[in-house]
Amino acid sequence: MASYSDRMTRFCNSIDGAADLIFFPIGTDLDYLTGIHRDIPNYGRNLHPGHWLEGMWIAPGRDPILTLPRMTAEFGSAGKITGVDLRVLGDWDDPVEMVRGILKDLGVGEGATVAVSEDGEAEALMELQKLLPGVKFANGTKLLRPIRVIKDQDEIDLLARAGVITEQAFAATVKNLKMGMTELEISSEIDYQMRAHGSLGPSFTTSLYNSGPDHALRFGDKLGTWPRKLDTPVSVNFDFGAVLDGMCYDFGRTVAFGAPTEEQRLVHKLVMESQAAGIAALKAGEVTCEQVDKAARDVIENAGYGKDFRHRLGHGIGWDVHEPPFLTKGDTTLVREGMIFTIEPSIFRDMDFSARVEDCIVARPGGGEALTSGFQDLIVIE
């Protein structure tokens, strides 16, 4: 079990005068520090009166203050947290006056440095500017990131369990795949199976990237691609992940609808070799992020498919799906033990075929430790 009090103590001890006050709204950073989970995201926003002050106010050396709108406090789990000074904003109350009182109680005055999470509302910053003339703002997420980027064993175990759920959902979906299914049918099945196996929901919008003679690659056009039937031949690249207790998984596999060509089989094997090279290179304390990217990319480039590997090798993952640092050229961050990355090489050939594999990998001194590894061979539906 995570010790949230230990995390809070480590964070406050690490600030070292960088901020007089830190505000973490309901979001990823607060979830990590306290276990107050985020809501399942909605496409449209559900706002409450004074929504911008919903979150935790932390001044080093003082007890934190949690502010919640009345509806959230009465009906949400955040209102049941213990060990904090909970202040509830009624629908009729003035949020500015509540913040004024918080600043007074925490001893924060004019000219203070206030750190705000990247999850924060612009309105919170503007109101603080009015209340604290001369206020200096800092990025609260960047203050927390050095702690968040290194996962402890509890976090690693939790993400591994999310990986098990993800693989179980994929296995159940594969059993139901058949020729002529639509993208909507398959993505809906994936989402159902993740929830059925214990996920809160998808960690991001479940995506299928398809390439074939009659299937042009189309990214970000769900309404346009969902009705498409997957008629032979087409490569279907799955990209999805489960959520468990705030931790997000990211997973990718390739399915061929119709008999694959010999080149397609060879390219799929090449992508798996590229991933293996990236995992082997993920040696904590010895390499930078860009060196890991190069180790995997060289495998594909040396085989003549470099132009078809169109993106970075991977990204940090954990409490968000995409977190710094990134496995890409130009990121000179030293890989450290306990960092977790996706390693996801791919080859996309529009109007032809594609191949992709993705797993979450823990950086270790001797190389990466994969949290998932099943179903990597090319799956064929005929």
Backbone hydrogen bonds, N-H to C=O, Kabsch-Sander energy under -0.5 kcal/mol:
donor,donor_aa,acceptor,acceptor_aa,energy
4,Y,2,A,-1.0
7,R,3,S,-1.9
8,M,4,Y,-2.6
9,T,5,S,-2.3
10,R,6,D,-2.8
11,F,7,R,-2.5
12,C,8,M,-2.7
13,N,9,T,-2.4
14,S,10,R,-1.2
14,S,11,F,-0.6
15,I,11,F,-0.9
15,I,12,C,-0.6
16,D,12,C,-0.5
18,A,15,I,-1.5
20,D,113,T,-2.7
21,L,113,T,-1.4
22,I,58,I,-2.6
23,F,115,A,-2.9
24,F,22,I,-0.6
24,F,56,M,-2.7
26,I,54,E,-1.2
30,L,25,P,-0.5
31,D,27,G,-2.3
32,Y,28,T,-2.4
33,L,29,D,-2.1
34,T,30,L,-2.6
35,G,30,L,-0.6
35,G,31,D,-1.9
36,I,30,L,-0.7
37,H,35,G,-1.1
47,L,45,R,-0.7
51,H,48,H,-1.8
53,L,50,G,-1.7
54,E,51,H,-1.5
55,G,53,L,-0.6
55,G,67,T,-2.2
56,M,24,F,-2.9
57,W,65,I,-3.1
58,I,22,I,-3.1
58,I,56,M,-0.5
62,R,59,A,-2.2
65,I,57,W,-2.3
66,L,85,D,-2.2
67,T,55,G,-3.1
67,T,65,I,-0.5
68,L,87,R,-2.1
70,R,89,L,-2.2
73,A,69,P,-2.5
74,E,70,R,-2.6
75,F,71,M,-2.2
76,G,72,T,-2.2
79,G,72,T,-0.6
79,G,76,G,-0.8
80,K,77,S,-1.9
81,I,78,A,-1.4
85,D,64,P,-2.0
86,L,84,V,-1.0
87,R,66,L,-3.1
89,L,68,L,-2.7
90,G,88,V,-0.7
93,D,90,G,-1.6
98,M,94,D,-1.6
99,V,95,P,-2.3
100,R,96,V,-2.5
101,G,97,E,-2.0
102,I,98,M,-1.9
103,L,99,V,-2.7
104,K,100,R,-1.8
105,D,101,G,-2.5
106,L,102,I,-2.2
107,G,104,K,-1.0
108,V,103,L,-2.6
109,G,107,G,-0.6
111,G,133,P,-1.2
112,A,109,G,-1.3
114,V,112,A,-0.6
114,V,136,K,-3.0
115,A,21,L,-3.2
115,A,113,T,-0.5
116,V,138,A,-2.3
117,S,23,F,-2.2
120,G,117,S,-2.1
124,A,121,E,-0.6
125,L,121,E,-1.2
126,M,122,A,-2.3
127,E,123,E,-2.4
128,L,124,A,-2.1
129,Q,125,L,-2.1
130,K,126,M,-1.5
131,L,127,E,-2.1
132,L,128,L,-2.4
135,V,132,L,-2.0
136,K,112,A,-2.8
138,A,114,V,-2.1
140,G,116,V,-2.0
140,G,138,A,-0.9
141,T,116,V,-0.6
143,L,139,N,-1.3
144,L,140,G,-1.6
145,R,141,T,-2.0
147,I,144,L,-1.5
148,R,144,L,-2.1
149,V,145,R,-2.8
150,I,147,I,-0.7
151,K,149,V,-0.7
151,K,338,G,-2.0
156,I,152,D,-2.3
157,D,153,Q,-2.8
158,L,154,D,-2.1
159,L,155,E,-2.7
160,A,156,I,-2.3
161,R,157,D,-1.9
162,A,158,L,-2.0
163,G,159,L,-2.0
164,V,160,A,-1.9
165,I,161,R,-2.1
166,T,162,A,-2.1
167,E,163,G,-2.6
168,Q,164,V,-2.6
169,A,165,I,-2.4
170,F,166,T,-2.1
171,A,167,E,-2.8
172,A,168,Q,-2.2
173,T,169,A,-1.9
174,V,170,F,-2.8
175,K,171,A,-1.4
176,N,172,A,-0.5
176,N,173,T,-1.5
177,L,174,V,-1.3
180,G,230,L,-1.5
181,M,178,K,-1.4
183,E,228,R,-1.4
184,L,226,W,-2.2
186,I,182,T,-1.9
187,S,183,E,-2.9
188,S,184,L,-2.3
189,E,185,E,-1.7
190,I,186,I,-2.4
191,D,187,S,-2.2
192,Y,188,S,-2.3
193,Q,189,E,-2.8
194,M,190,I,-2.3
195,R,191,D,-1.9
196,A,192,Y,-2.8
197,H,193,Q,-1.5
198,G,195,R,-1.5
199,S,194,M,-2.6
200,L,243,V,-2.0
203,S,241,G,-2.6
207,S,239,D,-2.7
209,Y,237,N,-2.5
210,N,208,L,-0.6
211,S,235,S,-1.9
212,G,215,H,-1.5
215,H,212,G,-1.9
225,T,221,D,-2.0
226,W,222,K,-3.1
228,R,225,T,-1.8
230,L,181,M,-3.1
231,D,229,K,-1.7
234,V,257,F,-1.7
235,S,211,S,-2.9
236,V,255,V,-3.3
237,N,209,Y,-2.6
237,N,235,S,-0.6
238,F,236,V,-0.7
238,F,253,R,-3.0
239,D,207,S,-2.1
240,F,251,F,-2.2
243,V,201,G,-0.6
244,L,247,M,-2.3
247,M,244,L,-2.3
248,C,318,G,-3.5
249,Y,242,A,-2.8
251,F,240,F,-2.2
252,G,358,E,-1.9
253,R,238,F,-0.9
255,V,236,V,-2.6
256,A,379,I,-3.6
257,F,234,V,-2.9
257,F,255,V,-0.6
258,G,256,A,-0.9
258,G,381,I,-3.0
265,R,261,T,-2.0
266,L,262,E,-2.2
267,V,263,E,-2.8
268,H,264,Q,-2.2
269,K,265,R,-2.1
270,L,266,L,-2.1
271,V,267,V,-2.3
272,M,268,H,-1.9
273,E,269,K,-2.1
274,S,270,L,-2.3
275,Q,271,V,-2.4
276,A,272,M,-2.3
277,A,273,E,-2.1
278,G,274,S,-2.1
279,I,275,Q,-2.7
280,A,276,A,-2.4
281,A,277,A,-1.7
282,L,278,G,-0.7
282,L,279,I,-1.0
283,K,281,A,-2.7
284,A,282,L,-0.7
284,A,364,R,-2.2
285,G,335,V,-3.6
286,E,283,K,-2.0
287,V,283,K,-1.1
289,C,333,T,-1.9
290,E,331,D,-2.0
292,V,288,T,-1.5
293,D,289,C,-2.0
294,K,290,E,-2.1
295,A,291,Q,-2.0
296,A,292,V,-1.7
297,R,293,D,-2.7
298,D,294,K,-2.7
299,V,295,A,-0.6
300,I,296,A,-1.0
301,E,297,R,-2.9
302,N,298,D,-2.8
303,A,299,V,-0.6
304,G,301,E,-1.7
305,Y,300,I,-2.2
308,D,305,Y,-1.5
309,F,306,G,-1.4
310,R,308,D,-1.0
313,L,327,L,-1.6
314,G,327,L,-1.2
316,G,323,E,-1.6
316,G,325,P,-1.8
317,I,340,I,-1.7
318,G,320,D,-2.0
323,E,316,G,-2.5
323,E,321,V,-0.6
327,L,314,G,-1.7
328,T,326,F,-1.6
331,D,328,T,-1.9
332,T,330,G,-1.0
335,V,287,V,-2.8
338,G,363,A,-1.7
339,M,336,R,-2.0
341,F,361,I,-2.6
342,T,315,H,-2.5
343,I,359,D,-2.1
344,E,313,L,-2.9
347,I,355,A,-2.5
348,F,308,D,-2.3
349,R,347,I,-0.6
349,R,353,F,-1.9
350,D,348,F,-0.6
351,M,215,H,-0.6
352,D,349,R,-1.7
353,F,349,R,-0.8
355,A,347,I,-2.1
357,V,345,P,-1.5
358,E,252,G,-2.2
359,D,343,I,-1.1
361,I,341,F,-3.7
362,V,369,E,-2.9
363,A,339,M,-2.9
364,R,282,L,-1.1
367,G,364,R,-1.5
368,G,279,I,-3.3
369,E,362,V,-2.5
370,A,368,G,-0.5
371,L,360,C,-2.7
376,Q,373,S,-0.5
379,I,254,T,-1.5
381,I,256,A,-3.2
382,E,380,V,-0.5
